[in-house]
Amino acid sequence: MFLLGHLAAVIIGISLGLIGSGGSIFTVPVLVYLEGMSPVVATGYSLFIVGVTALVGSVSCAVKKKLNYRIAILFGIPSIAGVYIARWYIVPALPETVFSVNSFVITKDIFIMLIFSVMMVIASLSMIKSRKIIEAELWVGEIKSLPLLILDGAIVGMLTGFVGVGGGFLIIPALVILAKMPMKHAIGTSLFIIAVNACIGFALQWKINPNVDWMFLVIFSMFSVSGIFVGNYLSQYISGKKLKPVFGWFILVMGIYIIVKEIFLK
């Protein structure tokens, strides 16, 4: 399981480097099913791993001048608020038994995994669906809808805080459609937003529960970071748009598997 888990860490990084999204939503299942963590711990650890990996990727994009700080701030402020609300208030407030009917019980751990699996299905469908997005060749500073951009930021923050995903599958379309950014700039800006949100989410989790296996986190994150360098290199030769549907189908199968496993195979 150690080898499978850390190989998966490299794949997470490759996905973030190649298509700017998708990798983070793979992190929690890896930590739960391959590393044997509880969902609550896994979502917290996922925030650190995703945050560090995305931060390295965003620095690389910033050096190439493919990161827009103004949009990152406009999107990031409501997103940070969403992370804070979800991680500081909602997750700790969840009861150990969320729902029960006779012998059918939905515990806190099962509930988190079910919400996570729904997010996986939604993310996979957005990646599989062949939708042509008309993007600008040069960003001129125009924002089509600031309120929608802020709303999307808040939603992404809530998802990041609650289930430990980066939310790139929501951030990138918002930046391309609502902020009219070129795709490569949207990916770089998305990585920066993911990094900030995830790091803040982990800091809140650390304050709630200071018992952290730092050795595991550092080693796993190193594997993931190595993957993002591989992904950035491969992006010069492989079209991320062509790989996105393939990765989307894989995430869809994983999401359905988690739903079946958590409801019927417990």
Backbone hydrogen bonds in HBPLUS format (Angstrom, degrees):
<---DONOR---> <-ACCEPTOR-->    atom                        ^
c    i                          cat <-CA-CA->   ^        H-A-AA   ^      H-
h    n   atom  resd res      DA  || num        DHA   H-A  angle D-A-AA Bond
n    s   type  num  typ     dist DA aas  dist angle  dist       angle   num
A0005-GLY N   A0001-MET O   2.77 MM   4  5.85 164.1  1.80 150.9 155.9     1
A0006-HIS N   A0002-PHE O   3.02 MM   4  6.20 161.2  2.06 150.0 154.4     2
A0007-LEU N   A0003-LEU O   2.88 MM   4  5.96 144.0  2.01 143.9 154.1     3
A0008-ALA N   A0004-LEU O   2.91 MM   4  6.08 152.5  1.98 145.1 152.7     4
A0009-ALA N   A0005-GLY O   3.07 MM   4  6.38 135.5  2.28 132.0 144.1     5
A0010-VAL N   A0006-HIS O   3.28 MM   4  6.57 147.5  2.40 135.9 141.9     6
A0011-ILE N   A0007-LEU O   3.15 MM   4  6.54 153.3  2.23 144.8 152.0     7
A0012-ILE N   A0008-ALA O   2.90 MM   4  6.21 149.1  2.00 148.0 156.3     8
A0013-GLY N   A0009-ALA O   3.19 MM   4  6.52 159.1  2.23 146.5 150.5     9
A0014-ILE N   A0010-VAL O   2.91 MM   4  6.21 157.5  1.96 150.1 156.9    10
A0015-SER N   A0011-ILE O   2.97 MM   4  6.15 161.1  2.00 150.8 154.7    11
A0016-LEU N   A0012-ILE O   3.15 MM   4  6.46 161.3  2.18 148.7 153.4    12
A0017-GLY N   A0013-GLY O   2.92 MM   4  6.13 157.7  1.97 152.3 158.7    13
A0018-LEU N   A0014-ILE O   2.83 MM   4  5.88 144.9  1.95 147.6 157.3    14
A0019-ILE N   A0015-SER O   2.89 MM   4  5.76 169.5  1.90 151.0 154.5    15
A0020-GLY N   A0016-LEU O   3.04 MM   4  4.32 130.3  2.30 107.4 117.2    16
A0026-PHE N   A0023-GLY O   3.03 MM   3  5.36 154.3  2.10 109.2 117.4    17
A0027-THR N   A0024-SER O   3.13 MM   3  5.24 153.9  2.20 102.5 110.4    18
A0030-VAL N   A0026-PHE O   3.38 MM   4  6.50 153.9  2.46 142.7 149.9    19
A0031-LEU N   A0027-THR O   3.00 MM   4  6.31 158.8  2.05 155.6 161.5    20
A0032-VAL N   A0028-VAL O   2.89 MM   4  6.08 155.5  1.95 157.3 164.6    21
A0033-TYR N   A0029-PRO O   2.82 MM   4  5.71 166.3  1.83 148.7 152.8    22
A0034-LEU N   A0030-VAL O   2.92 MM   4  5.14 144.2  2.05 127.3 138.1    23
A0035-GLU N   A0030-VAL O   3.14 MM   5  6.58 133.4  2.37 147.3 157.7    24
A0037-MET N   A0031-LEU O   3.03 MM   6  5.82 169.9  2.04 144.6 145.0    25
A0042-ALA N   A0038-SER O   2.82 MM   4  5.98 163.8  1.85 159.4 165.1    26
A0043-THR N   A0039-PRO O   2.87 MM   4  6.02 156.9  1.92 150.3 154.3    27
A0044-GLY N   A0040-VAL O   3.33 MM   4  6.54 152.1  2.41 139.0 146.0    28
A0045-TYR N   A0041-VAL O   2.88 MM   4  6.16 165.6  1.90 159.1 162.9    29
A0046-SER N   A0042-ALA O   2.78 MM   4  5.83 151.9  1.86 145.1 153.7    30
A0047-LEU N   A0043-THR O   3.28 MM   4  6.42 143.5  2.42 133.5 140.8    31
A0048-PHE N   A0045-TYR O   3.10 MM   3  5.30 118.8  2.49  99.6 113.6    32
A0049-ILE N   A0045-TYR O   3.04 MM   4  6.37 170.2  2.05 160.1 161.4    33
A0050-VAL N   A0046-SER O   2.81 MM   4  5.83 171.2  1.82 155.3 158.4    34
A0051-GLY N   A0047-LEU O   2.87 MM   4  5.73 151.2  1.95 135.2 144.5    35
A0052-VAL N   A0048-PHE O   2.92 MM   4  6.08 170.4  1.93 157.9 159.0    36
A0053-THR N   A0049-ILE O   3.06 MM   4  6.12 166.0  2.08 147.4 151.9    37
A0054-ALA N   A0050-VAL O   2.85 MM   4  5.88 166.0  1.87 150.2 154.7    38
A0055-LEU N   A0051-GLY O   2.90 MM   4  5.95 148.1  2.01 141.4 150.8    39
A0056-VAL N   A0052-VAL O   3.10 MM   4  6.37 160.5  2.14 150.8 154.1    40
A0057-GLY N   A0053-THR O   3.13 MM   4  6.41 160.7  2.17 145.8 151.4    41
A0058-SER N   A0054-ALA O   2.78 MM   4  6.00 151.0  1.86 148.3 156.4    42
A0059-VAL N   A0055-LEU O   2.98 MM   4  6.22 150.6  2.06 148.6 155.8    43
A0060-SER N   A0056-VAL O   3.19 MM   4  6.48 159.1  2.24 147.5 152.4    44
A0061-CYS N   A0057-GLY O   3.07 MM   4  6.38 149.9  2.17 141.8 150.1    45
A0062-ALA N   A0058-SER O   2.78 MM   4  6.00 148.1  1.88 144.9 154.3    46
A0063-VAL N   A0059-VAL O   2.98 MM   4  6.24 155.8  2.04 151.1 156.4    47
A0064-LYS N   A0060-SER O   3.31 MM   4  6.57 145.3  2.44 135.5 144.1    48
A0066-LYS N   A0061-CYS O   2.79 MM   5  5.06 167.0  1.81 146.4 148.1    49
A0065-LYS N   A0062-ALA O   2.92 MM   3  4.76 156.7  1.97 102.2 108.4    50
A0072-ALA N   A0068-ASN O   3.11 MM   4  6.26 154.6  2.18 142.9 150.9    51
A0073-ILE N   A0069-TYR O   2.91 MM   4  6.10 148.3  2.01 146.8 153.4    52
A0074-LEU N   A0070-ARG O   3.02 MM   4  6.31 164.8  2.04 150.1 154.1    53
A0075-PHE N   A0071-ILE O   2.87 MM   4  5.96 161.3  1.90 153.7 158.4    54
A0076-GLY N   A0072-ALA O   2.70 MM   4  5.46 139.6  1.86 129.8 143.1    55
A0077-ILE N   A0073-ILE O   3.05 MM   4  5.94 161.4  2.08 152.0 150.8    56
A0080-ILE N   A0076-GLY O   2.75 MM   4  5.91 153.8  1.82 156.1 160.9    57
A0081-ALA N   A0077-ILE O   3.18 MM   4  6.47 155.8  2.24 146.6 153.0    58
A0082-GLY N   A0078-PRO O   3.03 MM   4  6.29 149.5  2.12 140.8 148.5    59
A0083-VAL N   A0079-SER O   2.98 MM   4  6.33 152.9  2.06 148.1 155.3    60
A0084-TYR N   A0080-ILE O   2.98 MM   4  6.23 162.1  2.01 151.9 156.1    61
A0085-ILE N   A0081-ALA O   3.05 MM   4  6.29 166.1  2.07 151.1 154.2    62
A0086-ALA N   A0082-GLY O   3.04 MM   4  6.17 168.1  2.05 150.2 153.8    63
A0087-ARG N   A0083-VAL O   2.89 MM   4  5.95 171.8  1.89 156.8 159.6    64
A0088-TRP N   A0084-TYR O   2.91 MM   4  5.56 156.8  1.96 143.6 150.9    65
A0089-TYR N   A0085-ILE O   3.10 MM   4  5.44 149.8  2.20 128.3 136.8    66
A0090-ILE N   A0085-ILE O   3.19 MM   5  6.59 160.5  2.23 150.8 156.8    67
A0091-VAL N   A0086-ALA O   2.97 MM   5  6.15 169.3  1.98 173.7 171.7    68
A0093-ALA N   A0089-TYR O   3.22 MM   4  6.08 138.3  2.40 135.8 146.6    69
A0093-ALA N   A0090-ILE O   3.13 MM   3  5.18 124.8  2.45  97.6 112.2    70
A0094-LEU N   A0091-VAL O   3.30 MM   3  5.54 155.0  2.37 106.6 113.5    71
A0108-LYS N   A0096-GLU O   2.83 MM  12  4.88 140.6  1.99 133.4 131.9    72
A0098-VAL N   A0106-ILE O   2.86 MM   8  5.68 134.9  2.06 150.8 164.0    73
A0099-PHE N   A0106-ILE O   3.23 MM   7  5.03 156.5  2.29 137.6 141.3    74
A0106-ILE N   A0099-PHE O   2.65 MM   7  5.03 172.4  1.65 167.8 165.5    75
A0101-VAL N   A0104-PHE O   2.79 MM   3  5.15 156.2  1.85 149.4 157.5    76
A0104-PHE N   A0101-VAL O   2.88 MM   3  5.15 154.3  1.95 138.7 134.9    77
A0111-PHE N   A0107-THR O   2.84 MM   4  6.00 161.7  1.88 152.8 158.5    78
A0112-ILE N   A0108-LYS O   3.02 MM   4  6.24 161.0  2.06 150.2 154.2    79
A0113-MET N   A0109-ASP O   3.09 MM   4  6.35 161.2  2.13 148.1 153.1    80
A0114-LEU N   A0110-ILE O   2.85 MM   4  6.10 150.0  1.94 150.6 159.4    81
A0115-ILE N   A0111-PHE O   2.95 MM   4  6.20 164.1  1.97 153.8 157.6    82
A0116-PHE N   A0112-ILE O   2.87 MM   4  6.03 155.0  1.94 144.1 152.2    83
A0117-SER N   A0113-MET O   2.81 MM   4  6.00 152.7  1.88 142.2 149.4    84
A0118-VAL N   A0114-LEU O   3.00 MM   4  6.27 151.2  2.09 146.9 154.0    85
A0119-MET N   A0115-ILE O   3.08 MM   4  6.39 153.5  2.15 145.2 152.3    86
A0120-MET N   A0116-PHE O   2.93 MM   4  6.29 145.1  2.05 144.7 155.3    87
A0121-VAL N   A0117-SER O   2.98 MM   4  6.30 154.7  2.05 146.8 152.5    88
A0122-ILE N   A0118-VAL O   2.96 MM   4  6.25 164.1  1.99 152.5 156.5    89
A0123-ALA N   A0119-MET O   2.83 MM   4  5.98 163.2  1.86 148.5 153.7    90
A0124-SER N   A0120-MET O   2.81 MM   4  5.95 157.6  1.86 147.1 153.7    91
A0125-LEU N   A0121-VAL O   2.99 MM   4  6.20 157.6  2.04 149.4 154.7    92
A0126-SER N   A0122-ILE O   3.12 MM   4  6.37 152.8  2.20 146.2 153.2    93
A0127-MET N   A0123-ALA O   3.08 MM   4  6.33 136.4  2.27 141.1 153.0    94
A0127-MET N   A0124-SER O   3.11 MM   3  5.06 127.4  2.40  92.5 106.6    95
A0128-ILE N   A0124-SER O   2.79 MM   4  6.01 149.1  1.89 150.4 159.5    96
A0129-LYS N   A0125-LEU O   2.96 MM   4  5.87 165.7  1.98 145.5 149.6    97
A0144-LYS N   A0178-LEU O   2.58 MM  34  4.93 139.5  1.74 155.5 166.6    98
A0149-LEU N   A0145-SER O   3.07 MM   4  6.27 150.8  2.16 143.8 152.6    99
A0150-ILE N   A0146-LEU O   2.92 MM   4  6.17 157.3  1.97 156.9 162.3   100
A0151-LEU N   A0147-PRO O   2.88 MM   4  6.12 157.7  1.93 147.6 154.2   101
A0152-ASP N   A0148-LEU O   2.87 MM   4  6.01 161.1  1.90 147.4 152.3   102
A0153-GLY N   A0149-LEU O   3.02 MM   4  6.21 148.4  2.12 138.6 147.5   103
A0154-ALA N   A0150-ILE O   3.01 MM   4  6.35 152.6  2.09 148.6 155.0   104
A0155-ILE N   A0151-LEU O   3.01 MM   4  6.33 159.0  2.06 151.9 157.4   105
A0156-VAL N   A0152-ASP O   2.93 MM   4  6.12 165.3  1.96 151.8 155.8   106
A0157-GLY N   A0153-GLY O   2.98 MM   4  6.17 157.1  2.04 145.6 152.0   107
A0158-MET N   A0154-ALA O   3.04 MM   4  6.32 155.2  2.11 147.1 152.9   108
A0159-LEU N   A0155-ILE O   3.05 MM   4  6.35 161.8  2.08 153.4 157.9   109
A0160-THR N   A0156-VAL O   2.85 MM   4  6.07 160.2  1.89 152.9 158.9   110
A0161-GLY N   A0157-GLY O   2.95 MM   4  6.11 165.8  1.97 151.2 154.6   111
A0162-PHE N   A0158-MET O   2.92 MM   4  6.00 154.0  1.99 146.7 154.1   112
A0163-VAL N   A0159-LEU O   2.98 MM   4  5.84 165.9  2.00 149.8 153.5   113
A0164-GLY N   A0160-THR O   2.99 MM   4  4.74 131.8  2.23 123.6 130.2   114
A0170-LEU N   A0167-GLY O   2.93 MM   3  5.47 157.0  1.98 115.6 123.0   115
A0171-ILE N   A0167-GLY O   2.94 MM   4  6.17 155.9  2.00 150.6 158.6   116
A0172-ILE N   A0168-GLY O   3.05 MM   4  5.77 168.6  2.06 143.3 146.0   117
A0174-ALA N   A0170-LEU O   3.41 MM   4  6.39 153.6  2.48 136.3 143.7   118
A0175-LEU N   A0171-ILE O   2.93 MM   4  6.20 155.8  1.98 157.4 164.4   119
A0176-VAL N   A0172-ILE O   2.98 MM   4  6.18 158.9  2.03 155.8 161.6   120
A0177-ILE N   A0173-PRO O   2.82 MM   4  5.81 167.1  1.84 150.4 154.7   121
A0178-LEU N   A0174-ALA O   2.79 MM   4  5.25 142.4  1.93 131.3 143.4   122
A0179-ALA N   A0175-LEU O   3.24 MM   4  4.80 131.3  2.49 101.5 114.5   123
A0181-MET N   A0175-LEU O   3.11 MM   6  5.87 161.2  2.14 134.3 138.9   124
A0185-HIS N   A0182-PRO O   3.08 MM   3  5.42 121.9  2.43 107.1 121.3   125
A0186-ALA N   A0182-PRO O   2.89 MM   4  6.13 150.0  1.98 152.9 162.8   126
A0187-ILE N   A0183-MET O   2.90 MM   4  6.19 152.1  1.98 154.5 161.0   127
A0188-GLY N   A0184-LYS O   3.24 MM   4  6.44 162.7  2.27 140.0 144.0   128
A0189-THR N   A0185-HIS O   2.93 MM   4  6.08 164.3  1.96 149.1 153.7   129
A0190-SER N   A0186-ALA O   2.80 MM   4  5.82 152.2  1.88 141.8 150.5   130
A0191-LEU N   A0187-ILE O   2.98 MM   4  6.20 157.5  2.03 149.5 154.4   131
A0192-PHE N   A0188-GLY O   3.24 MM   4  6.53 152.3  2.32 142.2 149.0   132
A0193-ILE N   A0189-THR O   3.03 MM   4  6.32 161.4  2.06 152.1 156.7   133
A0194-ILE N   A0190-SER O   2.86 MM   4  6.08 165.6  1.88 156.9 161.0   134
A0195-ALA N   A0191-LEU O   2.93 MM   4  6.06 156.7  1.98 142.9 149.4   135
A0196-VAL N   A0192-PHE O   3.03 MM   4  6.32 164.6  2.05 153.7 156.3   136
A0197-ASN N   A0193-ILE O   2.99 MM   4  6.14 175.3  1.99 157.0 158.6   137
A0198-ALA N   A0194-ILE O   2.87 MM   4  5.88 168.5  1.88 153.5 157.5   138
A0199-CYS N   A0195-ALA O   2.98 MM   4  6.01 162.0  2.01 147.3 152.7   139
A0200-ILE N   A0196-VAL O   3.04 MM   4  6.17 161.2  2.08 151.1 156.2   140
A0201-GLY N   A0197-ASN O   2.88 MM   4  6.07 159.6  1.92 149.3 155.8   141
A0202-PHE N   A0198-ALA O   2.89 MM   4  6.12 154.7  1.95 147.8 154.2   142
A0203-ALA N   A0199-CYS O   2.97 MM   4  6.16 155.1  2.03 143.0 150.0   143
A0204-LEU N   A0200-ILE O   3.01 MM   4  6.31 154.2  2.08 150.6 156.7   144
A0205-GLN N   A0201-GLY O   3.03 MM   4  6.30 157.0  2.09 143.9 150.5   145
A0206-TRP N   A0202-PHE O   2.75 MM   4  5.96 155.0  1.81 153.4 160.6   146
A0207-LYS N   A0203-ALA O   3.03 MM   4  6.25 145.9  2.15 139.5 147.9   147
A0208-ILE N   A0204-LEU O   3.07 MM   4  6.39 147.9  2.17 143.6 152.3   148
A0209-ASN N   A0205-GLN O   2.78 MM   4  6.00 163.6  1.81 154.8 159.6   149
A0214-TRP N   A0212-VAL O   3.09 MM   2  5.61 121.2  2.45 106.8  90.7   150
A0217-LEU N   A0213-ASP O   3.11 MM   4  6.43 167.8  2.13 153.8 157.4   151
A0218-VAL N   A0214-TRP O   2.89 MM   4  6.00 166.9  1.90 155.1 157.9   152
A0219-ILE N   A0215-MET O   3.08 MM   4  6.23 171.6  2.09 152.0 154.5   153
A0220-PHE N   A0216-PHE O   2.89 MM   4  5.96 172.5  1.89 159.7 162.3   154
A0221-SER N   A0217-LEU O   2.89 MM   4  5.87 158.9  1.94 144.3 151.0   155
A0222-MET N   A0218-VAL O   2.94 MM   4  6.11 145.9  2.06 143.8 152.9   156
A0223-PHE N   A0219-ILE O   3.19 MM   4  6.57 153.2  2.27 149.2 155.1   157
A0224-SER N   A0220-PHE O   3.05 MM   4  6.38 156.9  2.10 146.4 153.2   158
A0225-VAL N   A0221-SER O   2.76 MM   4  5.96 158.4  1.80 152.5 158.1   159
A0226-SER N   A0222-MET O   2.98 MM   4  6.15 154.4  2.05 142.5 149.2   160
A0227-GLY N   A0223-PHE O   3.15 MM   4  6.44 143.4  2.29 139.1 148.6   161
A0227-GLY N   A0224-SER O   3.06 MM   3  5.05 121.0  2.42  92.7 107.7   162
A0228-ILE N   A0224-SER O   3.18 MM   4  6.63 139.2  2.36 141.6 152.1   163
A0228-ILE N   A0225-VAL O   3.08 MM   3  5.17 124.5  2.40  96.2 110.1   164
A0229-PHE N   A0225-VAL O   3.32 MM   4  6.72 148.0  2.43 148.4 155.6   165
A0230-VAL N   A0226-SER O   3.19 MM   4  6.53 153.6  2.27 142.7 150.1   166
A0231-GLY N   A0227-GLY O   2.80 MM   4  6.08 155.8  1.86 148.3 155.5   167
A0232-ASN N   A0228-ILE O   2.89 MM   4  6.07 156.8  1.95 142.1 147.8   168
A0233-TYR N   A0229-PHE O   3.02 MM   4  6.21 153.0  2.09 142.6 149.8   169
A0234-LEU N   A0230-VAL O   2.86 MM   4  6.10 164.9  1.88 154.0 158.2   170
A0235-SER N   A0231-GLY O   2.95 MM   4  6.04 138.7  2.12 143.1 153.8   171
A0236-GLN N   A0233-TYR O   3.18 MM   3  5.85 162.4  2.21 115.2 120.4   172
A0237-TYR N   A0234-LEU O   2.87 MM   3  5.41 151.7  1.95 115.6 124.1   173
A0238-ILE N   A0234-LEU O   2.73 MM   4  5.73 152.1  1.80 162.8 171.4   174
A0242-LYS N   A0239-SER O   3.16 MM   3  5.43 131.7  2.41 101.1 112.5   175
A0243-LEU N   A0239-SER O   3.31 MM   4  6.68 149.5  2.41 145.1 153.3   176
A0244-LYS N   A0240-GLY O   2.97 MM   4  5.99 137.3  2.15 145.3 156.0   177
A0247-PHE N   A0243-LEU O   3.02 MM   4  6.30 166.2  2.03 163.7 167.4   178
A0248-GLY N   A0244-LYS O   2.81 MM   4  5.97 146.1  1.93 146.0 157.2   179
A0249-TRP N   A0245-PRO O   2.93 MM   4  6.24 151.3  2.02 150.1 154.7   180
A0250-PHE N   A0246-VAL O   3.24 MM   4  6.56 154.0  2.31 143.9 150.8   181
A0251-ILE N   A0247-PHE O   2.99 MM   4  6.30 157.4  2.04 150.0 155.7   182
A0252-LEU N   A0248-GLY O   2.92 MM   4  6.16 152.3  2.00 146.9 155.1   183
A0253-VAL N   A0249-TRP O   3.06 MM   4  6.32 162.0  2.09 149.6 152.7   184
A0254-MET N   A0250-PHE O   3.05 MM   4  6.31 158.9  2.09 146.9 153.0   185
A0255-GLY N   A0251-ILE O   2.82 MM   4  6.03 156.5  1.87 150.5 156.8   186
A0256-ILE N   A0252-LEU O   3.02 MM   4  6.28 162.8  2.05 154.2 157.6   187
A0257-TYR N   A0253-VAL O   2.93 MM   4  6.10 156.6  1.98 146.6 153.8   188
A0258-ILE N   A0254-MET O   2.96 MM   4  6.22 155.1  2.03 149.2 155.1   189
A0259-ILE N   A0255-GLY O   3.15 MM   4  6.44 158.7  2.19 146.9 152.0   190
A0260-VAL N   A0256-ILE O   3.00 MM   4  6.27 168.1  2.02 155.8 158.3   191
A0261-LYS N   A0257-TYR O   2.84 MM   4  5.96 164.2  1.86 152.1 157.2   192
A0262-GLU N   A0258-ILE O   2.85 MM   4  5.90 169.5  1.86 153.1 156.1   193
A0263-ILE N   A0259-ILE O   3.10 MM   4  6.09 152.5  2.18 145.4 152.1   194
A0264-PHE N   A0260-VAL O   2.84 MM   4  5.49 154.6  1.91 143.4 151.8   195
A0265-LEU N   A0261-LYS O   3.12 MM   4  4.67 138.6  2.30 112.2 123.0   196
